[in-house]
Amino acid sequence: MKCWRFKLISSLVLLIVQFSNDVFSQEAPFELPVQLVGFPFIIASVKLTNFLKKFSYSLSPATYRSRNRRELSLSDATEPFDVTEVEKYIVGEFGARSCIFERVCAHYATRAQAQPRQQLDWPDVFSQYKRSPDQAKEFYLLSVFLGDIVGSPQLCLQLGKRRSCDNMEFGIA
């Protein structure tokens, strides 16, 4: 009884092995290289991703504001800048004798709030720059750019109270 079971199992194993060898030995009539499918798929997915990024960027309203003001929210009533931190940064960059022309800074900050995309009046800026004493030229430009970029007359007034150039009698209005 054990003999016929052994013969049956062994013949089934031989049939399975023979059948599997026939299946594995057959080759496909046409082989498609992986690169032919893979590379175009990768390129198409990268192009689609770049398109979606650029499309979402173009739909964002912040895209059409100047880069300096994209993160700046001018409609907020709260002041986003800490005056002491700004003062520390100015002193660290320009030295202990640094100062701010309060009226100049506030003038350009008010202009920046009223018309955020407006360009500076460069002839006026350079004429005031040329008229200022040599010691005040750097601080005049600092006041202009601080007012235009930050766009906060309150910050200019607070910095003017702390580090006013008007007390040093530079003569810039």
Number of C-alpha atoms within 10 A of each C-alpha: 5 6 7 9 10 11 11 11 11 12 12 12 12 12 12 12 12 11 11 11 11 10 10 8 8 8 8 7 5 6 7 8 8 8 9 9 10 10 11 11 12 11 11 11 12 12 12 12 12 12 12 12 11 11 11 10 13 12 10 9 9 13 11 12 12 13 11 10 17 12 10 13 12 17 7 8 7 8 12 13 11 9 16 12 10 13 18 13 12 18 15 11 10 14 11 11 10 18 27 29 28 26 21 23 29 24 18 25 27 17 19 23 19 12 10 17 13 12 10 14 9 9 9 10 14 12 10 16 18 11 12 18 14 11 9 22 17 16 20 25 19 20 25 22 17 21 28 27 18 21 26 24 23 15 23 27 18 15 20 22 15 15 21 19 23 17 11 10 9 16 12 17 10
